[in-house]
């Protein structure tokens, strides 16, 4: 990884969401990396790499909130933007 350029890390178990967000981020000239799980992110995380984390709240295995807790315990300083899918209920 090039530690000079900030990276937007997109972590979501839904492939379509990951790809859409990655393309959106790249369309404004930012570097983006899309990962399918919290475990995949932790395995590759470099605390010296500048960037931010776009993180799905609900994922199988480790949730987005659990990932943030683990990063906090490590003393990681990375901004986190949480996203989640909406459940639509029919109007009465």
N, C-alpha and C positions, 0 to 999 in steps of 0.2 A: 504494500500500500504506500502511496505517496503521502507522506505526513504533511506536506505543504498545503495541499488543497483540502478544504472542508468537504466532507461527504455526508449526504443525507442517507441514513440507514433506514430502510423500510422493512419492518418485520410484521408479516401478516401471513396466516396460514392459507388464505384464499389467493390462489395464483392470479386470478383476474384482477383482484384489487391491487396486489403487489405490482403487476405489470402496468396497470393504469397509473398508479401513483409514480412509479419510476419514470414513465414517459412524461407525465406532467412536470415532474421536478426537472428532468433533462430539458424540457421545452423552454425553461426559463434560464438555461445555461448553468445549472448546478450539476454536480456529480452525484449520482445516486447508486446505491447498492441495495438490491432486494434480497431478503432472506425469508425462508419459510417458517422458521421457528425461533423461539427465544434461545434454545440450546445452540442452534447454528450461529446466532449472533454472538453468544458468549464465547464460543470456541474460536472465533476470529477477532474478537474485540481487542483493540489496542488503545489503552487509555491516553496515549500520546497523539492519537489521530484526532484532529479537530473535526467537528461535525455535530449533527443532531440526530435524534432517533424518532422516527414516526412509528408508533407502536400500537398494535391492535390490543385492546383490553382482553378480549376473549380468544384464547387459542388452546388447542389440546396440549396436554403436558403442562408446561409452565406458562401461566398467563402473563399478560403484559405487566400487570401490577406486581406479580412475583419477580419478574425480570427487573423492574425498577428497584424493588427492595434489595435484590442481590447486588445491583450496581451501587446502591447507596452503601451497603455493607462493605463494599470494596473501596469506598471513598471516591467513586467515579464522579466526574463533573461533566455530564453531557446533558444538554437540554433534551427533554422528552415531550413529544406531542402525542397525546393519546387519541386514537380513533376507535370507533366501534360501529358495527352494523346496527341499523335501526329496525325494530320490530314494529310493523305497521298493524294497527288494530282497526277494524271496520268502524266507521262512524255510526252511532246509534240511530 
